[in-house]
Structures are given as structure tokens and as C-alpha cells.
């Protein structure tokens, strides 16, 4: 038994389904008892029932897509900003802990951090400290 051989009846059924599908996809679907839209009554392009049916879903999808794009851009911006700030904070904390382990008093640690900040700002502005 070969399942891939198409009988004449199956071929006729398939062609009929294709024709019905083609007719529905290219033209408007007429619903008995439904009022015609104003665009069709004015002679504009034919109205599709699918457009009306899925209009709310399409609007929701567009809003969801826009929100997800904005969220992804915000995540990228936060990553670009927060990763360097986190690394800088980690470096400053390790510098302070190293000073404390070496036996510096709290006032000496504050003085060392002030000197460190002064050297960093001098480096940023282009001067040598």
C-alpha cells in the first residue's frame, strides 16, 4: 500500500478545497444578515471580515511588540550603564578593603579614597596628579 499515490477522488477533493480557499482569500466573505460597511457602500475596496475579526488582536500584538522592543532597549541601556558602574564600585570597595587589611584607620581610608578620587578626576580632565 503506497500512501503517496493520490486517487482521482482525492485529487478532485483537493482541487475543490484549493478553489474554495482561493475564492475566500481573494474576495470578501459574505455573511447573511450582516450590514455592509460604509467603505463598501461608498464604492471603495471590498471589505474583508477577517480584517474586522482580528483587528483587536492585531492592535494588541502591535502594542505588545512595541512594549517588548522598548523593554529590550531599556535592558541594553541599563546593562551598558550599570556594568561599568558596578565594576567601578567593586574596584573602589576592594581598594578600601585592601587599605583596611593593611592596617589603615577609618580616617586614613577616607583620606586615601579622597586622594584616589582626585587622581581619577585629574586623569579624566587630562592633568597629571
C-alpha positions, 0 to 999 in steps of 0.5 A, a space after each residue: 500500500 503506497 500512501 503517496 499515490 493520490 486517487 482521482 477522488 482525492 485529487 478532485 477533493 483537493 482541487 475543490 478545497 484549493 478553489 474554495 480557499 482561493 475564492 475566500 482569500 481573494 474576495 470578501 466573505 459574505 455573511 447573511 444578515 450582516 450590514 455592509 460597511 460604509 467603505 463598501 457602500 461608498 464604492 471603495 475596496 471590498 471589505 474583508 471580515 477577517 480584517 474586522 475579526 482580528 483587528 483587536 488582536 492585531 492592535 494588541 500584538 502591535 502594542 505588545 511588540 512595541 512594549 517588548 522592543 522598548 523593554 529590550 532597549 531599556 535592558 541594553 541601556 541599563 546593562 551598558 550603564 550599570 556594568 561599568 558602574 558596578 565594576 567601578 564600585 567593586 574596584 573602589 570597595 576592594 581598594 578600601 578593603 585592601 587599605 583596611 587589611 593593611 592596617 589603615 584607620 577609618 580616617 586614613 581610608 577616607 583620606 586615601 579614597 579622597 586622594 584616589 578620587 582626585 587622581 581619577 578626576 585629574 586623569 579624566 580632565 587630562 592633568 597629571 596628579 
